[in-house]
Amino acid sequence: MIREGRLQGVGQCLIREYRMVSHVMRGEVSKDFFEGCRAILLDKDKNPKWEPSRLEQINESMVEQYFSKVDDEEWEDLKLPTKSVFSASSLSKL
């Protein structure tokens, strides 16, 4: 995944990041984000119960799910504006 990102433009990388964050916030692939927040912010026990509990239990298909398009008709994929929308002065600031 990281190697693919090195060959992509900023737009494609932003879309991949958006998809990953969307999956994290929806909690469909894993609830680990919410478990980490619980352990640090709510209970303050600093003892999260990760699922899966060991890194060796994570497989490639689990990782790929994070970068896939969200499978929900009501969820829109990130759509970036085309360059023609920006003026020349705003492009220089990007």
HELIX and SHEET records of a PDB file:
HELIX    1   1 ILE A    2  ARG A    6  1                                   5    
HELIX    2   2 VAL A   10  ARG A   26  1                                  17    
HELIX    3   3 ASP A   32  CYS A   37  1                                   6    
HELIX    4   4 ARG A   38  LEU A   42  3                                   5    
HELIX    5   5 LEU A   55  GLN A   57  5                                   3    
HELIX    6   6 GLU A   60  PHE A   67  1                                   8    
HELIX    7   7 LYS A   83  VAL A   85  5                                   3    
HELIX    8   8 ALA A   88  LYS A   93  1                                   6    
END                                                                             
